[in-house]
Amino acid sequence: MGIGAVISSIVAIVLALALVLGMAWGVIWLLKKLQDRQLGVAANGEGEQPIRFLRSMPLGQRERVVLIEARGETMLVGVTAGSINLLARWPAGSSPPVPLPADPTKARF
């Protein structure tokens, strides 16, 4: 096998890889657009996300509290394996209370 055959094989592999990657990118882009349309987000990006994840804190293996924002309103939600419960709500324009920094001199271990 000559050097020309090896180079043409490498070029064919690189072109095939570029084609597959381009098709994968196109499918992912199309799925994202379809998902955004189903969620009601405008195609030009000016639409408001219906729910925004802010923070999460695990409390156990399957339990956690989650801070989310929906249409400007901030909510603290408790999530378990069997249910989701609203724990606290802050109306639009107000924010949840910020915890004070811990005093390192009074830390308990």
Secondary structure, DSSP 4 states (H G I P E B T S, - for coil): --HHHHHHHHHHHHHHHHHHHHHHHHHHHHHHHHHHHHHT--TTS-SPPSEEEEEEEE-SSS-EEEEEEETTEEEEEEE-SS-EEEEEEE-TT--PPPPPPP-GGG---
